[in-house]
Amino acid sequence: MDVLKKGTKLYRIRDCKKEIKLNNPEEFLPPPSPQSMNRANEKGETALYLASSSDVCLLETHINIKQKYVLFEYECVEDINLASFANIRVPNDNLRMVPEVLNAMFIAPSRSAKNDELFNTLVNHYGKPSPYDINDVSDLISMELPLKFGILNKNNDTLYNITNKMCNVLKSSFQSPIDGIRYSSCYIPLEDADCISSYYNVVLYEKAIGKLRPILPATEKVNDKRINSIESIKMIWKG
C-alpha cells in the first residue's frame, strides 16, 4: 500500500471551453453526478483524477501548445491510502512480470477525439500488434507495453469494464481501507516494482476527496511546453 502524506500537492487541468469561476471551491470538485465510467470508476461512482505534476496533466488531457487551460491545485490535509498495480509484491521472482503486465494494461492510452493523432502515430510505428508478438520476458516488462495495449483497445467501454474489474480486485486485496489508486502515466511510464517516480496519477474516491484542500484561486494558463504526448512517446522509443 502507498500513502499520500499530509501536505502532498496534487494537480488537475481543465480546458477553457466553459467559463470557470477561479475562486469557487465547487469548481475543484469531481464532475457532476452521475459520473460516466472511466478508467477506475464505474458509472455513477464518484472519483477525482489528479496528478503529481501539472506536466503530467498536460500530457493526459492533450492540451495543445499555446492552448489556454485552468490549473487546479490541491493539498492533502490527511494521509491518503492508495493501492497500486505497479507495486504489488509477489513471493516468486518468476511471477514478477505479472504486476508489470497488469499495470501496463491499466495505464494503456484510451481512445478519444482528442488523441487521433496519437493513435495514428502508434499504429504507424507498431503496425497492428497481437499477443503473439511477445517473444520473451523483456517484452512483458517493456515501457512500450502500455502503448501496444492501447492499440489493441478498440472501444473504451470494453477497456474500462476490464480496468474497473481489476481495480475491484486490487482494492479488495488490502486489509486496510483504500482511498484511491496510484498509477503511472502511459506517457511517462516510470513506475514499477523497482522504481517510484515523482510523476504519477491518482484516482481518489469519495471518502478521500474530503481529505483534500483546494488551493484558491485556480489559475488560468497557456501551455508553453515543447513536449506533447506524441513527443514524450518518441522519447520512450529513443530509450
ChimeraX attribute file (.defattr): number of C-alpha atoms within 10 A of each C-alpha:
attribute: neighborCount
match mode: 1-to-1
recipient: residues
	/A:1	15
	/A:2	14
	/A:3	14
	/A:4	18
	/A:5	14
	/A:6	14
	/A:7	14
	/A:8	15
	/A:9	20
	/A:10	22
	/A:11	21
	/A:12	23
	/A:13	25
	/A:14	17
	/A:15	17
	/A:16	13
	/A:17	8
	/A:18	7
	/A:19	7
	/A:20	14
	/A:21	11
	/A:22	17
	/A:23	14
	/A:24	13
	/A:25	14
	/A:26	11
	/A:27	14
	/A:28	22
	/A:29	14
	/A:30	16
	/A:31	13
	/A:32	9
	/A:33	10
	/A:34	10
	/A:35	15
	/A:36	14
	/A:37	18
	/A:38	19
	/A:39	20
	/A:40	26
	/A:41	24
	/A:42	17
	/A:43	12
	/A:44	12
	/A:45	16
	/A:46	21
	/A:47	25
	/A:48	20
	/A:49	22
	/A:50	23
	/A:51	26
	/A:52	20
	/A:53	17
	/A:54	18
	/A:55	16
	/A:56	24
	/A:57	22
	/A:58	23
	/A:59	20
	/A:60	20
	/A:61	15
	/A:62	16
	/A:63	21
	/A:64	19
	/A:65	14
	/A:66	12
	/A:67	13
	/A:68	17
	/A:69	19
	/A:70	17
	/A:71	21
	/A:72	22
	/A:73	24
	/A:74	20
	/A:75	17
	/A:76	20
	/A:77	15
	/A:78	16
	/A:79	16
	/A:80	22
	/A:81	19
	/A:82	23
	/A:83	24
	/A:84	22
	/A:85	27
	/A:86	24
	/A:87	20
	/A:88	17
	/A:89	14
	/A:90	13
	/A:91	7
	/A:92	7
	/A:93	8
	/A:94	9
	/A:95	11
	/A:96	16
	/A:97	17
	/A:98	17
	/A:99	20
	/A:100	24
	/A:101	19
	/A:102	16
	/A:103	27
	/A:104	30
	/A:105	23
	/A:106	27
	/A:107	23
	/A:108	25
	/A:109	24
	/A:110	21
	/A:111	17
	/A:112	11
	/A:113	6
	/A:114	11
	/A:115	17
	/A:116	11
	/A:117	12
	/A:118	19
	/A:119	18
	/A:120	12
	/A:121	15
	/A:122	19
	/A:123	17
	/A:124	10
	/A:125	11
	/A:126	11
	/A:127	12
	/A:128	12
	/A:129	13
	/A:130	11
	/A:131	9
	/A:132	6
	/A:133	9
	/A:134	12
	/A:135	9
	/A:136	8
	/A:137	11
	/A:138	10
	/A:139	14
	/A:140	17
	/A:141	19
	/A:142	14
	/A:143	23
	/A:144	18
	/A:145	21
	/A:146	26
	/A:147	25
	/A:148	22
	/A:149	21
	/A:150	23
	/A:151	21
	/A:152	16
	/A:153	17
	/A:154	11
	/A:155	11
	/A:156	17
	/A:157	14
	/A:158	10
	/A:159	22
	/A:160	19
	/A:161	16
	/A:162	15
	/A:163	23
	/A:164	18
	/A:165	13
	/A:166	17
	/A:167	20
	/A:168	12
	/A:169	11
	/A:170	16
	/A:171	18
	/A:172	12
	/A:173	12
	/A:174	12
	/A:175	7
	/A:176	11
	/A:177	13
	/A:178	22
	/A:179	21
	/A:180	27
	/A:181	22
	/A:182	25
	/A:183	25
	/A:184	27
	/A:185	24
	/A:186	29
	/A:187	25
	/A:188	19
	/A:189	24
	/A:190	18
	/A:191	23
	/A:192	21
	/A:193	16
	/A:194	9
	/A:195	10
	/A:196	13
	/A:197	13
	/A:198	12
	/A:199	18
	/A:200	22
	/A:201	24
	/A:202	24
	/A:203	20
	/A:204	27
	/A:205	20
	/A:206	14
	/A:207	13
	/A:208	20
	/A:209	19
	/A:210	13
	/A:211	17
	/A:212	22
	/A:213	17
	/A:214	21
	/A:215	15
	/A:216	14
	/A:217	15
	/A:218	22
	/A:219	14
	/A:220	16
	/A:221	15
	/A:222	14
	/A:223	15
	/A:224	11
	/A:225	12
	/A:226	9
	/A:227	15
	/A:228	20
	/A:229	21
	/A:230	18
	/A:231	14
	/A:232	14
	/A:233	22
	/A:234	14
	/A:235	12
	/A:236	14
	/A:237	11
	/A:238	6
	/A:239	7
